[in-house]
Amino acid sequence: MAVLEKSKLTGRVTALLSSPDRETGLEKAHVNRMDMVFDGIVGDCHAGRGYESDSRMLAQYKRGTPVANTRQVSILSVEQLREVAGLLGIPDLKPEWVGANLVTSGIPDLTFLPPSTRMMFASGATLVVDGENAPCRYVGDVIEKHHPDQGMAFPKLARNKRGLVAWVEREGGISVGDEIVLHMPPQRIYKHA
């Protein structure tokens, strides 16, 4: 896409997490490598080209409407996890508690990366940022199990720090330690919103 430009910003993959079964809860397990295919992360419960719309899309569709899956990968940063842990008054906020798939380091204000940003990896695997992943009470419930009386503040305190969701544009593998190269769209504000 010609409108995208390679950024001088780069990051690093610090953790990868996956879970085959959403019914067991939000928490995911650490892995050293994962394969990305057009359906998402091989073996992860959020994989698939489509899903049924939920409460996040009620302004657009009736709950249960089949829609494209632009939420295949949940991305967080170590920097924002530390920041939210500090706001919650807990020693750390583990990425597995937040349902993360990919944890980065070195990308400032990760949650504010603009939609359509490409995150490119050494194998050629490429993720397209869909948008911000709003904080939810389910993460608060998980934090409560580890830090009683702290988790319910998560939705409020993690606003604009919860990371992003993305979908797979190009297949390939991603490993812990891989560099992340960003290709970003032009930065402009739509004045008619």
Residue, then its C-alpha position, 0 to 999 in steps of 0.5 A: m500500500a503506497v500510502l504507508e511509510k516505513s517508520k523509524l520506530t521499531g520494537r521487539v517481541t518480549a512475549l507470546l501467549s496463546s490459549p486453545d480454549r476460551e471456555t477455560g478463561l481469559e488467561k493465556a500461556h506463554v509460548n516461544r513461537m507462534d505461526m500466523v495464518f490468514d485465520g489468525i494464530v494457529g491454535d489460539c481461541h481467537a483465530g478465525r476469519g469471522y465471528e459473531s458481533d458482541s457488545r462492542m459492536l451494538a451501535q453497528y449490528k445486532r448482537g450475533t451478526p456474522v462479521a469479519n474477525t479483525r480481533q485475531v491478535s491482542i497486542l500489549s506493551v511492557e511499558q503500558l502494562r507497568e504503567v497500569a500496574g502502578l495505577l492499580g497499586i500492584p507490583d506487576l500486571k502479567p500479560e496472561w491476565v489481560g488475554a494478550n497474544l503479543v507483548t512488545s517493548g520499545i514502541p512508545d504509546l503502543t495503544f495510540l498506533p493508528p489503525s492500518t499500521r502494519m507490524m512487520f516481522a523477520s519472517g514476513a509475517t505482517l499484522v494490521v492494527d485494527g484499533e484500540n482494545a478497550p479495557c473490560r471487566y473480564v480482565g478486572d475479574v482475573i486481576e481480582k483473583h491475584h490481587p483482591d480489591q484491585g481488579m475492578a478499577f482496571p476498566k477505568l485506569a487502563r483506558n488508552k493503555r490496554g493495547l491493540v487488536a490486529w489481524v493477519e495480512r501476511e502469514g509467517g512465524i513470530s518468535v520471542g525476540d523478533e524485531i517489529v518494524l512499523h509501516m504507518p499511514p499518514q497522521r491526520i485528523y478528520k475534522h468532520a467527526 
